[in-house]
Amino acid sequence: MRPIVVVPTYNERENLGELVTQIQRCAPNLDILVVDDNSPDGTGVLADELSSASAGHISVLHRPGKQGLGRAYVAGFQHVLKLNYDVILQMDADLSHSPTYLPALLEAIESNDLVLGSRYLRGVNVVNWDLKRLILSKFATKYVQIVTGMNYTDLTGGFKCWRRSALESIQLEKVYANGYLFQIETTYQAHRRHLRIGEVPIIFYDRQVGLSKIDFSIIREALLGVIRLRLGAIFSRAPQPARASVALEGSDSAPASRGPAR
């Protein structure tokens, strides 16, 4: 298994070095692709420096400017799919996704096509969020569950692990979402194809350095976009199923997994 993690960045210079250090400690065989949107703070320059010192384990994809999280991920995914990787992970650059969970995601992908890192699989596992943000996140997941019929516990999170075949099947060139909706849309496309989707519990840590990229336009896109996704599924031809879903047994020492709703 040859894995790589795609990490989009915009003004994450203060976090990127520490993130790379933690990834290399927790998953030493994991390659890293940094997708930088021409960060004014010099994140792209630091990424190039880290790449030069990495003996080929870190690469950088430079984009001309900030075009949104979804576009950055699509560009990164399309880039790595041209290379010889069979497992592709995605995670935030702000240290909210702890690299300590990378081994659990990589273990779970052996029995799944997509694995979601879930903040809510075992209660509420977020650190340093205020009540307003927690309620918004839980409401968003419940809203998506109702509209789409997906029963996964965390549908807006961005800590995921894909098999190459699963990522190829969702037709990245047709993905239109950007913010939270990008995470929902890609999971929904996998769900509609009846891919094996599992979840592993994670603890989410609010960023300590830098500014959040969340704004009202991202929230609005998610609220309206979920309806668009569902209507598109109703009025379009259903994708051909890839294979039956399976579930892993969860325990305190092993990653838990849930299959999609039927």
N, C-alpha and C positions, 0 to 999 in steps of 0.2 A: 504494500500500500504506500503510495507516494502522496502525501498531503501538503496543502498550502493554505495559508490564511490570508484573506483579502481584508485590508484595513484602510478605509477611506479617511483622509485627513483634510482638515481646513483649520489653520491656526491651532495646531496641536504640538507645537515645538516643545513646550514644557512637559508634555506627557509621553511623547513618542519614544525617547531614549529609554525611559523606565519600562514602558510597555514591551519593547523589544527585549530588554534584559530579562523580564519575567517570562516572556514566551520561550526564550532560549533555555531558560532554566527548567520550565515545566514540560516543554515538548521539544527537546533538542533536535529531533529529526524533522521538525516542521519548517518548511520554507515560508517566507513572508513576502507579500506584494503590498506595497504602500501605494495608494492611489491618491495623489495630492492635487488639489484644485488651485494651484498657483497661490499658496498661502502667503499673505503679506508678511507674516511673522517669521518666514524662513523655514517652515516645516519641511518643504521640499528639498532645501539645501541640506538640512540635517539628515533627511532620508537618504540622499545621495552619499553622504559621508558614511552612514551606517552600512549602506550597500557595499561601498568600496572596501570596508573592513570585514565583510561577512563571508568571504570565500565563496560567493555565489548563492548564498542562502537567502539574501534579501535583494529584492528588485524594486524598482520604482517606476510607476506610470505617471507621467506628468500630464495634466490637462490644462487648457489655457485659462480657465477661470472657474469660479464657483457656479455650478449648475445643479446642485442638489445631491442629496445622499443617494437617491435611487439611480440617477444617471451615473454617479461614481461607481456604484456597485455593478451596474450593467457593463460599464467599460472594463472594470476589473475582471469580472467573470468571463467576458468574451476574450479577454487577453489570456487568462490562464487556460481556457478551454482549447486554445491553440497549442498548448504545451502538453507535456506528458504527465499530467496530474490526474489521479483518479478520485481524490477526495478534496473538496474545497470547503473551507470554513470561512465564516464572516464574523467580525467583531468590531466594536467601537474602539476608537483610539484614545479615549479619555480615561481609561482604567476603570470604567464602570463595569466592564466584563472582565472578571479575574481570569488570567491565564491558568490558574490552578484547575479550572474545569475542562481545559482542553483534553486531557487524557480520557475523561468520562465521555465527552462528545465523540472522540475517536473510537472508543470502545463500542459505544452504542451504534455507530454508523455501520458496524459490521453486520448488524441484523436489521437495518433500516435503510431507506433511501434518503430520508431527511430527518435530522434530529434538531429539536428546538430546545434551547436553554431556557427553562421556565422559572420565573420568579415566584410563581403561585402554585406549583405542583404540590408543595408541602407547606400550606399556609401562605403567609405573606413574608417574603424574604427580600426586603429592600432596606437599605441603610441610608439615613440622612435625608429622607424625603419628608416634606411637610404633608399634612393630612389632605390638602387640596390636590396635590399632585397624585397622591395614592388613590384617592377617590376617582380622579380623572382616568387613571390607568385601568383601574378595575372596571369602571363604567365602559371604557372603550372595548375591553375584551368581551364583556357581557353583550354589548351591542353587536359586535362582530359575530359572536356565537349565534345570536338570535337571527341575524340577517342571512348569514351564510350557511348555517347548519353545522359548522365545524365545532367540535367539542374540546379542542385543546385548551389548556389552562392559561396560556400566555401567547396571544396572537399579535402583539405589537412589538415584541422583543426582537433584537437584531443579532443575538448570539446563536448562530446556526451552523450546522454541518451538513453538507450535501455530498451524495455520490455524484460522480461526473454524469452518469446516465440520467439522473433525476434533473440536474441543472440543465442539461441539454434538452430534456423533454418539455420544459415549460415555455420554450420559445421566447428567449430573452429579448429578441428584436421587437416583440409585440408588447412588452411590459411598458406601461405608461406612468406608473405612480412614482412618487419621489420620497416623501417623508415616511411617517408611520405606515401609510398605505402601501408603500413598497414591500414592507415586511408581510403585510396581510395578503397582498396580491400574489406574491410568489408562493406563500404557503397554500393559498387557495388553489392556485394552478396545480400544485402537486397533489392536493387533496382531491381535486376533480379527476385527476388521472389515476386515482386509487393507489397512489404510491404508499409505501410503508413509512409512516411518520411516527417518530417516537419523541419523548420528552425526557430530559434529565433536569433535576433540580439544581438551581444556581442561587447564589446570593448576589443581588445587584447593588453596587455601590455608587452613590451619586458622585459626580465629578468633584474633585477637590481643587483643581486648577483650571482656569479658562472659563469660557462662557458657553451656556447651553445654546444649541442651534434651534430649539423649539420655538415656534411662533404661531400666531393665530392661523396663518395661511396653511400651515402643516396640519393643524387640527381640523380645519374646515375641509381640506382635501380628504382626510381620513373619513370624516362623517359622510360626506357626499359620495366619495369614491367607493365605499363599501356597497352602497345601493347600486352604483354603476356595475360593480363586479357581479352582483347577484343577478341583475337584469341581463347582463351580458351572458351569463350562464344559462338563463332561462330561454333566451331567444337565439342562442347559437347552438350549433351542433356540439354535443358532448364529446370531449376528448376521449380517445380510446384508452381504456384502462391498461396500465402496465403490468400489474400483478396484484395479488391479494395482500392485504395488510396483515402485519403480525404485531404482537405486543411482547415486550420484555417484562420479566418480573422485576419489580422494584424492591429494594431493601435499603437499610441505612448505609450499607457498604457498597451498593451497586447502583448504577443509574437506573431510574425508573423510566418506563416507556408506556405510551398510550397509543392505541391505534385510532384511526379516524372514525368519526361517526358514520353510520350507514343510514 
